Amino acid sequence: MRKRKQRLGIIGTVGVPARYGGFETLAHQLVINLNEELDVTVYNSTKHYSAKERVEEWNGASIKYIPLSANGFSSIFYDILSIVHAVFFCDVLLILGVSGCLFLPFVKLFFPSKKIIVNVDGLEWRRPKWNKYAKFFLQTSEKVAAWCADEIVADNAAIRKYIYDRYGVNANLIEYGADHNSIQNLSSDTIEQFPFLQNEYAFKVARIEPENNCQMILNAFASQTNLPLVFVGNWENSDYGKSLRAEYAHIPHLYMLDPIYDAQLLNEIRSNCKVYVHGHSAGGTNPSLVEAMYLGLPILSFDIIYNKITTEYRAYFFDNESQLSKMAKFVDVLDLEKVSTQLSEVANRRYRWSVIADKYKAIAKGKVRKPDPIFDFELPLKLQQAI
């Protein structure tokens, strides 16, 4: 008699196929890489998939729809409803993010045989966009996840250290893949649409939030004229984004483009930039950073420990507007080819989806061998205090 596949439920994302962000891409790639060995169910939000787009199965995975948004305040209830459904149909629950983790004590009480894996993401409660009540809720949810989950996943060695120092939990280190992207040449259609791409330019893609140092980057490039900046983001989604766009609209060498959801087009623009600018300051391994590394782009990165660990200290780092402006002004002095080669080597070694999926599979099947809680990087005192 053929043995039944282990049933894995993936909870906490907008859904698959991916069309939103890092966790969605993770879920998307786990389905593709694990659907032959595991019986996968993914929970999707009806708010992000129209009735015509909804399917019961995708790439061998069962798709269950929850009639709530996966973002903002409603994400708490979205995750809880997903968990409630999953405990009846899945053997292992992979929860991405901590929004619904206050419900985990009830799961462990009434369904003790269910295996709970939680990817805590970055230090979500430290993001400046949250008010004190949201910060308290997220910090409490993180604490409950650390206490109740059978396995914790950290996507960065510094996050793993934080989890161990704060909760005494030896988390699994699993980062993100990037090999779903590929280098693309600029097509004639793209050049016709964006004629400024014919010349050298720096590139950045990000959500327009203060923690991504958007204003610092715009200021830095506005103060020099040697290298234009192409910045793709959701400018119209917040007052912050709208005000930035209005403030810098008069500067001719700053090109602030709306979000680009066409992966082919986005990779064309990214692949052909002179340098990639990464301003994220929030904790963890950022998917857009590892994607830029995989594409072999020379990177100017904000100087924070998470980005240094992700790049193995191989990028050029800035921590203020003046430093970044000088890098842009004197970009031809930088050894961009060396940095590009080194970052590409790191990405090919660490950020491949087959490697990432195998690690999640090992945890689900209970075959993981975690290293001792000794961390493979040394932090200067200044950086230790920042974690």
Buried (B, 14 or more C-beta within 10 A) or exposed (E): EEEEBBBBBBBBBBBBBBBBBBBBBBBBBBBBBBBEBBBBBBBBBBBBBEEEEEBEEBEEBBBBBBEBBBBEEBBBBBBBBBBBBBBEEBBBBBBBBBBBBBBBEBBBEEBEEBBBBBBBBBBBBBBEEBEEEBBEBBBBBBBBBBBBBBBBBBBBBBBBBBBBEBBEBBBBBBBBBBBBBEEBEBEEEBBEEBEEBEEBBBBBBBBBBBBBBBBBBBBBBBBBEBBBBBBBBEBEEBEBBEEBBEEBEEBEBBBBEEBBEEBEBBBBBBBBBBBBBBBBBBBBBBBBBBBBBBBBBBBBBBBBBBBBBBBBEBBBBBEEBEBBBBBBBEBEEBEBEEBBEBBBBBBBEBBBBEBBBBBBBBBBBEEBEEEEBEBEEEBEEEBEEEB
